[in-house]
Structure formats: C-alpha cells, structure tokens
Amino acid sequence: MLESGQYADSCEAVKEPCEYFFELSNEYEAEEFNIELEYKQREEIQGKFRNEIIEIQELYDVFREYFKQVMQERALKDKPI
C-alpha cells in the first residue's frame, strides 16, 4: 500500500488518490499487521480494481509464457548429449 500511495502521489491520472493507499497502510500498521484486516483490505482492493487487475493479468500471462519458452530452450541447450 505504501508503494501504491507513493506512485499515486507522483501521478495525476490514478483511480484513487494517494491518501486512499496511505490510509490503508496506516490502518494495517496500526492494527499490528492483523491478518483478518489484510484479507478485508485485499478483498476491497480486488473489487475496486477488478478491471485493472484483469487487464494487467492478461499482459503478464503473455510475458510468463515467453519466459517459460526461454527457460525450456535454455534447458535443452544446456542438456548434455
């Protein structure tokens, strides 16, 4: 949340202002990193940013598949004959 708040603070075109993320971070810290609060905040964020998460996941999947291919090619190249 801290990094998200810092990013939002440095950008003008964000869905939520930096205060939103800093507030979540401060609340989590004040609750001494309570796991139930963590789950609650995660659900809130996943709901609020569902479309953005899906969009980024699609891009990430492309790079993940490419990474798998590269690693397989390296393994074949390095495999003794």
Biopython code that builds the backbone (N, CA, C, O; Angstrom):
import numpy as np
from Bio.PDB.StructureBuilder import StructureBuilder

atoms = [
    (1, "MET", "N", (0.813, -1.176, 0.000)),
    (1, "MET", "CA", (0.000, 0.000, 0.000)),
    (1, "MET", "C", (0.864, 1.250, 0.000)),
    (1, "MET", "O", (0.539, 2.249, -0.641)),
    (2, "LEU", "N", (1.962, 1.177, 0.725)),
    (2, "LEU", "CA", (2.860, 2.325, 0.783)),
    (2, "LEU", "C", (3.388, 2.675, -0.609)),
    (2, "LEU", "O", (3.385, 3.840, -1.007)),
    (3, "GLU", "N", (3.838, 1.661, -1.340)),
    (3, "GLU", "CA", (4.348, 1.912, -2.694)),
    (3, "GLU", "C", (3.240, 2.406, -3.625)),
    (3, "GLU", "O", (3.479, 3.257, -4.483)),
    (4, "SER", "N", (2.055, 1.882, -3.457)),
    (4, "SER", "CA", (0.924, 2.345, -4.272)),
    (4, "SER", "C", (0.613, 3.801, -3.964)),
    (4, "SER", "O", (0.336, 4.588, -4.869)),
    (5, "GLY", "N", (0.659, 4.155, -2.687)),
    (5, "GLY", "CA", (0.432, 5.543, -2.296)),
    (5, "GLY", "C", (1.492, 6.472, -2.865)),
    (5, "GLY", "O", (1.188, 7.573, -3.325)),
    (6, "GLN", "N", (2.740, 6.018, -2.829)),
    (6, "GLN", "CA", (3.824, 6.837, -3.372)),
    (6, "GLN", "C", (3.668, 7.012, -4.876)),
    (6, "GLN", "O", (3.898, 8.097, -5.409)),
    (7, "TYR", "N", (3.275, 5.935, -5.562)),
    (7, "TYR", "CA", (3.056, 6.021, -7.004)),
    (7, "TYR", "C", (1.905, 6.978, -7.315)),
    (7, "TYR", "O", (2.018, 7.841, -8.187)),
    (8, "ALA", "N", (0.796, 6.812, -6.588)),
    (8, "ALA", "CA", (-0.371, 7.674, -6.814)),
    (8, "ALA", "C", (-0.040, 9.134, -6.534)),
    (8, "ALA", "O", (-0.571, 10.036, -7.181)),
    (9, "ASP", "N", (0.839, 9.357, -5.568)),
    (9, "ASP", "CA", (1.234, 10.720, -5.223)),
    (9, "ASP", "C", (2.024, 11.375, -6.351)),
    (9, "ASP", "O", (1.964, 12.591, -6.535)),
    (10, "SER", "N", (2.765, 10.562, -7.106)),
    (10, "SER", "CA", (3.603, 11.124, -8.164)),
    (10, "SER", "C", (2.890, 11.200, -9.512)),
    (10, "SER", "O", (3.423, 11.784, -10.456)),
    (11, "CYS", "N", (1.700, 10.622, -9.618)),
    (11, "CYS", "CA", (0.945, 10.619, -10.870)),
    (11, "CYS", "C", (-0.349, 11.407, -10.706)),
    (11, "CYS", "O", (-0.904, 11.504, -9.612)),
    (12, "GLU", "N", (-0.804, 11.951, -11.788)),
    (12, "GLU", "CA", (-2.064, 12.679, -11.743)),
    (12, "GLU", "C", (-3.229, 11.822, -12.218)),
    (12, "GLU", "O", (-4.374, 12.068, -11.839)),
    (13, "ALA", "N", (-2.952, 10.833, -13.032)),
    (13, "ALA", "CA", (-4.018, 10.025, -13.615)),
    (13, "ALA", "C", (-4.103, 8.675, -12.917)),
    (13, "ALA", "O", (-3.660, 7.656, -13.448)),
    (14, "VAL", "N", (-4.672, 8.683, -11.729)),
    (14, "VAL", "CA", (-4.851, 7.434, -10.988)),
    (14, "VAL", "C", (-6.306, 7.310, -10.561)),
    (14, "VAL", "O", (-7.023, 8.304, -10.440)),
    (15, "LYS", "N", (-6.722, 6.084, -10.337)),
    (15, "LYS", "CA", (-8.105, 5.815, -9.979)),
    (15, "LYS", "C", (-8.423, 6.307, -8.569)),
    (15, "LYS", "O", (-9.519, 6.811, -8.322)),
    (16, "GLU", "N", (-7.489, 6.167, -7.658)),
    (16, "GLU", "CA", (-7.662, 6.592, -6.271)),
    (16, "GLU", "C", (-6.507, 7.515, -5.889)),
    (16, "GLU", "O", (-5.380, 7.303, -6.336)),
    (17, "PRO", "N", (-6.764, 8.518, -5.081)),
    (17, "PRO", "CA", (-5.689, 9.417, -4.652)),
    (17, "PRO", "C", (-4.741, 8.702, -3.691)),
    (17, "PRO", "O", (-5.082, 7.667, -3.119)),
    (18, "CYS", "N", (-3.574, 9.259, -3.528)),
    (18, "CYS", "CA", (-2.557, 8.650, -2.669)),
    (18, "CYS", "C", (-3.059, 8.450, -1.242)),
    (18, "CYS", "O", (-2.662, 7.496, -0.573)),
    (19, "GLU", "N", (-3.916, 9.328, -0.780)),
    (19, "GLU", "CA", (-4.429, 9.228, 0.592)),
    (19, "GLU", "C", (-5.163, 7.904, 0.831)),
    (19, "GLU", "O", (-5.119, 7.355, 1.932)),
    (20, "TYR", "N", (-5.825, 7.407, -0.187)),
    (20, "TYR", "CA", (-6.541, 6.131, -0.066)),
    (20, "TYR", "C", (-5.572, 5.013, 0.325)),
    (20, "TYR", "O", (-5.835, 4.244, 1.250)),
    (21, "PHE", "N", (-4.456, 4.935, -0.390)),
    (21, "PHE", "CA", (-3.487, 3.876, -0.137)),
    (21, "PHE", "C", (-2.745, 4.089, 1.180)),
    (21, "PHE", "O", (-2.493, 3.137, 1.919)),
    (22, "PHE", "N", (-2.399, 5.339, 1.469)),
    (22, "PHE", "CA", (-1.710, 5.620, 2.729)),
    (22, "PHE", "C", (-2.610, 5.296, 3.920)),
    (22, "PHE", "O", (-2.138, 4.815, 4.950)),
    (23, "GLU", "N", (-3.906, 5.561, 3.773)),
    (23, "GLU", "CA", (-4.848, 5.260, 4.852)),
    (23, "GLU", "C", (-4.926, 3.752, 5.103)),
    (23, "GLU", "O", (-4.938, 3.302, 6.250)),
    (24, "LEU", "N", (-4.980, 2.983, 4.021)),
    (24, "LEU", "CA", (-4.991, 1.526, 4.171)),
    (24, "LEU", "C", (-3.703, 1.039, 4.841)),
    (24, "LEU", "O", (-3.742, 0.185, 5.727)),
    (25, "SER", "N", (-2.591, 1.578, 4.421)),
    (25, "SER", "CA", (-1.308, 1.197, 5.003)),
    (25, "SER", "C", (-1.229, 1.557, 6.479)),
    (25, "SER", "O", (-0.781, 0.753, 7.298)),
    (26, "ASN", "N", (-1.663, 2.759, 6.815)),
    (26, "ASN", "CA", (-1.631, 3.195, 8.208)),
    (26, "ASN", "C", (-2.554, 2.346, 9.076)),
    (26, "ASN", "O", (-2.204, 1.986, 10.200)),
    (27, "GLU", "N", (-3.730, 2.029, 8.550)),
    (27, "GLU", "CA", (-4.681, 1.200, 9.290)),
    (27, "GLU", "C", (-4.095, -0.188, 9.554)),
    (27, "GLU", "O", (-4.214, -0.722, 10.657)),
    (28, "TYR", "N", (-3.469, -0.757, 8.544)),
    (28, "TYR", "CA", (-2.868, -2.088, 8.665)),
    (28, "TYR", "C", (-1.749, -2.090, 9.706)),
    (28, "TYR", "O", (-1.648, -3.002, 10.526)),
    (29, "GLU", "N", (-0.922, -1.066, 9.657)),
    (29, "GLU", "CA", (0.174, -0.950, 10.625)),
    (29, "GLU", "C", (-0.372, -0.730, 12.033)),
    (29, "GLU", "O", (0.124, -1.331, 12.986)),
    (30, "ALA", "N", (-1.378, 0.117, 12.174)),
    (30, "ALA", "CA", (-1.965, 0.403, 13.485)),
    (30, "ALA", "C", (-2.595, -0.847, 14.094)),
    (30, "ALA", "O", (-2.621, -1.002, 15.315)),
    (31, "GLU", "N", (-3.096, -1.729, 13.249)),
    (31, "GLU", "CA", (-3.694, -2.987, 13.718)),
    (31, "GLU", "C", (-2.646, -4.079, 13.898)),
    (31, "GLU", "O", (-2.968, -5.256, 14.062)),
    (32, "GLU", "N", (-1.374, -3.654, 13.863)),
    (32, "GLU", "CA", (-0.235, -4.571, 14.063)),
    (32, "GLU", "C", (-0.258, -5.729, 13.065)),
    (32, "GLU", "O", (-0.035, -6.887, 13.415)),
    (33, "PHE", "N", (-0.536, -5.370, 11.808)),
    (33, "PHE", "CA", (-0.470, -6.298, 10.680)),
    (33, "PHE", "C", (-1.415, -7.489, 10.864)),
    (33, "PHE", "O", (-1.052, -8.639, 10.616)),
    (34, "ASN", "N", (-2.625, -7.178, 11.303)),
    (34, "ASN", "CA", (-3.671, -8.162, 11.559)),
    (34, "ASN", "C", (-4.054, -8.876, 10.265)),
    (34, "ASN", "O", (-4.383, -8.231, 9.269)),
    (35, "ILE", "N", (-4.011, -10.207, 10.282)),
    (35, "ILE", "CA", (-4.267, -10.993, 9.073)),
    (35, "ILE", "C", (-5.708, -10.845, 8.595)),
    (35, "ILE", "O", (-5.956, -10.848, 7.390)),
    (36, "GLU", "N", (-6.651, -10.718, 9.508)),
    (36, "GLU", "CA", (-8.044, -10.530, 9.103)),
    (36, "GLU", "C", (-8.237, -9.199, 8.377)),
    (36, "GLU", "O", (-8.972, -9.121, 7.393)),
    (37, "LEU", "N", (-7.575, -8.161, 8.867)),
    (37, "LEU", "CA", (-7.636, -6.862, 8.194)),
    (37, "LEU", "C", (-6.975, -6.951, 6.820)),
    (37, "LEU", "O", (-7.449, -6.352, 5.855)),
    (38, "GLU", "N", (-5.892, -7.692, 6.742)),
    (38, "GLU", "CA", (-5.213, -7.871, 5.461)),
    (38, "GLU", "C", (-6.161, -8.503, 4.442)),
    (38, "GLU", "O", (-6.239, -8.044, 3.302)),
    (39, "TYR", "N", (-6.872, -9.542, 4.842)),
    (39, "TYR", "CA", (-7.822, -10.190, 3.945)),
    (39, "TYR", "C", (-8.949, -9.232, 3.544)),
    (39, "TYR", "O", (-9.361, -9.199, 2.385)),
    (40, "LYS", "N", (-9.439, -8.457, 4.510)),
    (40, "LYS", "CA", (-10.508, -7.492, 4.238)),
    (40, "LYS", "C", (-10.038, -6.442, 3.230)),
    (40, "LYS", "O", (-10.751, -6.128, 2.276)),
    (41, "GLN", "N", (-8.842, -5.906, 3.444)),
    (41, "GLN", "CA", (-8.309, -4.902, 2.526)),
    (41, "GLN", "C", (-8.059, -5.496, 1.144)),
    (41, "GLN", "O", (-8.301, -4.844, 0.128)),
    (42, "ARG", "N", (-7.577, -6.727, 1.111)),
    (42, "ARG", "CA", (-7.321, -7.372, -0.177)),
    (42, "ARG", "C", (-8.618, -7.517, -0.966)),
    (42, "ARG", "O", (-8.649, -7.239, -2.165)),
    (43, "GLU", "N", (-9.687, -7.948, -0.302)),
    (43, "GLU", "CA", (-10.979, -8.072, -0.975)),
    (43, "GLU", "C", (-11.467, -6.720, -1.487)),
    (43, "GLU", "O", (-11.983, -6.623, -2.600)),
    (44, "GLU", "N", (-11.301, -5.678, -0.674)),
    (44, "GLU", "CA", (-11.706, -4.334, -1.089)),
    (44, "GLU", "C", (-10.947, -3.898, -2.333)),
    (44, "GLU", "O", (-11.539, -3.390, -3.285)),
    (45, "ILE", "N", (-9.654, -4.097, -2.320)),
    (45, "ILE", "CA", (-8.809, -3.673, -3.446)),
    (45, "ILE", "C", (-9.113, -4.503, -4.687)),
    (45, "ILE", "O", (-9.198, -3.961, -5.789)),
    (46, "GLN", "N", (-9.276, -5.811, -4.516)),
    (46, "GLN", "CA", (-9.592, -6.655, -5.671)),
    (46, "GLN", "C", (-10.927, -6.262, -6.296)),
    (46, "GLN", "O", (-11.070, -6.288, -7.518)),
    (47, "GLY", "N", (-11.899, -5.899, -5.475)),
    (47, "GLY", "CA", (-13.185, -5.458, -6.002)),
    (47, "GLY", "C", (-13.088, -4.119, -6.711)),
    (47, "GLY", "O", (-13.641, -3.931, -7.794)),
    (48, "LYS", "N", (-12.381, -3.198, -6.086)),
    (48, "LYS", "CA", (-12.261, -1.838, -6.622)),
    (48, "LYS", "C", (-11.441, -1.794, -7.909)),
    (48, "LYS", "O", (-11.721, -0.998, -8.806)),
    (49, "PHE", "N", (-10.427, -2.652, -7.993)),
    (49, "PHE", "CA", (-9.513, -2.633, -9.139)),
    (49, "PHE", "C", (-9.640, -3.892, -10.003)),
    (49, "PHE", "O", (-8.695, -4.270, -10.695)),
    (50, "ARG", "N", (-10.801, -4.533, -9.960)),
    (50, "ARG", "CA", (-11.003, -5.793, -10.685)),
    (50, "ARG", "C", (-10.658, -5.670, -12.176)),
    (50, "ARG", "O", (-9.934, -6.509, -12.711)),
    (51, "ASN", "N", (-11.159, -4.654, -12.835)),
    (51, "ASN", "CA", (-10.897, -4.496, -14.278)),
    (51, "ASN", "C", (-9.427, -4.268, -14.567)),
    (51, "ASN", "O", (-8.891, -4.817, -15.530)),
    (52, "GLU", "N", (-8.772, -3.467, -13.747)),
    (52, "GLU", "CA", (-7.350, -3.196, -13.943)),
    (52, "GLU", "C", (-6.509, -4.451, -13.702)),
    (52, "GLU", "O", (-5.533, -4.699, -14.411)),
    (53, "ILE", "N", (-6.894, -5.235, -12.699)),
    (53, "ILE", "CA", (-6.173, -6.476, -12.398)),
    (53, "ILE", "C", (-6.300, -7.444, -13.569)),
    (53, "ILE", "O", (-5.318, -8.072, -13.966)),
    (54, "ILE", "N", (-7.498, -7.567, -14.118)),
    (54, "ILE", "CA", (-7.713, -8.462, -15.261)),
    (54, "ILE", "C", (-6.874, -8.011, -16.455)),
    (54, "ILE", "O", (-6.249, -8.832, -17.125)),
    (55, "GLU", "N", (-6.863, -6.720, -16.716)),
    (55, "GLU", "CA", (-6.093, -6.185, -17.850)),
    (55, "GLU", "C", (-4.600, -6.466, -17.701)),
    (55, "GLU", "O", (-3.944, -6.892, -18.652)),
    (56, "ILE", "N", (-4.077, -6.230, -16.523)),
    (56, "ILE", "CA", (-2.653, -6.459, -16.292)),
    (56, "ILE", "C", (-2.338, -7.947, -16.296)),
    (56, "ILE", "O", (-1.280, -8.353, -16.778)),
    (57, "GLN", "N", (-3.243, -8.765, -15.764)),
    (57, "GLN", "CA", (-3.029, -10.214, -15.749)),
    (57, "GLN", "C", (-2.883, -10.752, -17.168)),
    (57, "GLN", "O", (-2.058, -11.630, -17.422)),
    (58, "GLU", "N", (-3.681, -10.228, -18.087)),
    (58, "GLU", "CA", (-3.591, -10.667, -19.485)),
    (58, "GLU", "C", (-2.217, -10.334, -20.066)),
    (58, "GLU", "O", (-1.631, -11.153, -20.775)),
    (59, "LEU", "N", (-1.705, -9.154, -19.777)),
    (59, "LEU", "CA", (-0.368, -8.779, -20.251)),
    (59, "LEU", "C", (0.710, -9.637, -19.597)),
    (59, "LEU", "O", (1.643, -10.092, -20.259)),
    (60, "TYR", "N", (0.568, -9.852, -18.292)),
    (60, "TYR", "CA", (1.531, -10.658, -17.553)),
    (60, "TYR", "C", (1.586, -12.082, -18.098)),
    (60, "TYR", "O", (2.664, -12.667, -18.206)),
    (61, "ASP", "N", (0.440, -12.631, -18.437)),
    (61, "ASP", "CA", (0.388, -14.003, -18.959)),
    (61, "ASP", "C", (1.203, -14.147, -20.242)),
    (61, "ASP", "O", (1.842, -15.176, -20.457)),
    (62, "VAL", "N", (1.185, -13.133, -21.088)),
    (62, "VAL", "CA", (1.974, -13.165, -22.325)),
    (62, "VAL", "C", (3.458, -13.267, -21.981)),
    (62, "VAL", "O", (4.171, -14.089, -22.558)),
    (63, "PHE", "N", (3.925, -12.449, -21.056)),
    (63, "PHE", "CA", (5.336, -12.474, -20.684)),
    (63, "PHE", "C", (5.704, -13.760, -19.948)),
    (63, "PHE", "O", (6.813, -14.270, -20.106)),
    (64, "ARG", "N", (4.785, -14.282, -19.152)),
    (64, "ARG", "CA", (5.053, -15.521, -18.427)),
    (64, "ARG", "C", (5.229, -16.680, -19.409)),
    (64, "ARG", "O", (6.120, -17.509, -19.226)),
    (65, "GLU", "N", (4.398, -16.749, -20.443)),
    (65, "GLU", "CA", (4.537, -17.796, -21.452)),
    (65, "GLU", "C", (5.864, -17.663, -22.202)),
    (65, "GLU", "O", (6.537, -18.659, -22.471)),
    (66, "TYR", "N", (6.228, -16.440, -22.531)),
    (66, "TYR", "CA", (7.511, -16.206, -23.206)),
    (66, "TYR", "C", (8.659, -16.655, -22.304)),
    (66, "TYR", "O", (9.598, -17.291, -22.784)),
    (67, "PHE", "N", (8.607, -16.341, -21.018)),
    (67, "PHE", "CA", (9.642, -16.737, -20.076)),
    (67, "PHE", "C", (9.758, -18.261, -20.010)),
    (67, "PHE", "O", (10.868, -18.793, -19.978)),
    (68, "LYS", "N", (8.640, -18.960, -19.989)),
    (68, "LYS", "CA", (8.657, -20.424, -19.970)),
    (68, "LYS", "C", (9.360, -20.976, -21.210)),
    (68, "LYS", "O", (10.150, -21.915, -21.116)),
    (69, "GLN", "N", (9.068, -20.390, -22.367)),
    (69, "GLN", "CA", (9.699, -20.840, -23.604)),
    (69, "GLN", "C", (11.207, -20.638, -23.552)),
    (69, "GLN", "O", (11.970, -21.521, -23.942)),
    (70, "VAL", "N", (11.630, -19.493, -23.077)),
    (70, "VAL", "CA", (13.062, -19.197, -22.982)),
    (70, "VAL", "C", (13.742, -20.184, -22.043)),
    (70, "VAL", "O", (14.824, -20.687, -22.346)),
    (71, "MET", "N", (13.115, -20.461, -20.909)),
    (71, "MET", "CA", (13.707, -21.381, -19.938)),
    (71, "MET", "C", (13.777, -22.802, -20.503)),
    (71, "MET", "O", (14.745, -23.519, -20.249)),
    (72, "GLN", "N", (12.767, -23.213, -21.262)),
    (72, "GLN", "CA", (12.793, -24.539, -21.880)),
    (72, "GLN", "C", (13.893, -24.629, -22.927)),
    (72, "GLN", "O", (14.585, -25.643, -23.019)),
    (73, "GLU", "N", (14.056, -23.586, -23.706)),
    (73, "GLU", "CA", (15.115, -23.572, -24.717)),
    (73, "GLU", "C", (16.489, -23.621, -24.062)),
    (73, "GLU", "O", (17.384, -24.311, -24.551)),
    (74, "ARG", "N", (16.665, -22.905, -22.973)),
    (74, "ARG", "CA", (17.944, -22.940, -22.250)),
    (74, "ARG", "C", (18.220, -24.324, -21.687)),
    (74, "ARG", "O", (19.345, -24.819, -21.754)),
    (75, "ALA", "N", (17.185, -24.944, -21.132)),
    (75, "ALA", "CA", (17.357, -26.268, -20.554)),
    (75, "ALA", "C", (17.769, -27.270, -21.627)),
    (75, "ALA", "O", (18.624, -28.122, -21.387)),
    (76, "LEU", "N", (17.164, -27.172, -22.809)),
    (76, "LEU", "CA", (17.540, -28.063, -23.905)),
    (76, "LEU", "C", (18.948, -27.786, -24.388)),
    (76, "LEU", "O", (19.694, -28.712, -24.708)),
    (77, "LYS", "N", (19.309, -26.535, -24.441)),
    (77, "LYS", "CA", (20.650, -26.138, -24.900)),
    (77, "LYS", "C", (21.708, -26.609, -23.928)),
    (77, "LYS", "O", (22.772, -27.063, -24.351)),
    (78, "ASP", "N", (21.442, -26.515, -22.633)),
    (78, "ASP", "CA", (22.416, -26.875, -21.608)),
    (78, "ASP", "C", (22.418, -28.366, -21.268)),
    (78, "ASP", "O", (23.274, -28.828, -20.514)),
    (79, "LYS", "N", (21.474, -29.110, -21.815)),
    (79, "LYS", "CA", (21.366, -30.530, -21.512)),
    (79, "LYS", "C", (22.497, -31.295, -22.209)),
    (79, "LYS", "O", (22.711, -31.135, -23.411)),
    (80, "PRO", "N", (23.223, -32.131, -21.442)),
    (80, "PRO", "CA", (24.314, -32.903, -22.065)),
    (80, "PRO", "C", (23.762, -33.931, -23.053)),
    (80, "PRO", "O", (22.689, -34.501, -22.852)),
    (81, "ILE", "N", (24.515, -34.147, -24.110)),
    (81, "ILE", "CA", (24.079, -35.082, -25.160)),
    (81, "ILE", "C", (24.558, -36.482, -24.845)),
    (81, "ILE", "O", (24.294, -37.412, -25.607)),
]
sb = StructureBuilder()
sb.init_structure("model")
sb.init_model(0)
sb.init_chain("A")
sb.init_seg("    ")
for serial, (resi, resn, name, xyz) in enumerate(atoms, 1):
    if name == "N":
        sb.init_residue(resn, " ", resi, " ")
    sb.init_atom(name, np.array(xyz, "f"), 0.0, 1.0, " ", f" {name:<3s}", serial, name[0])
structure = sb.get_structure()
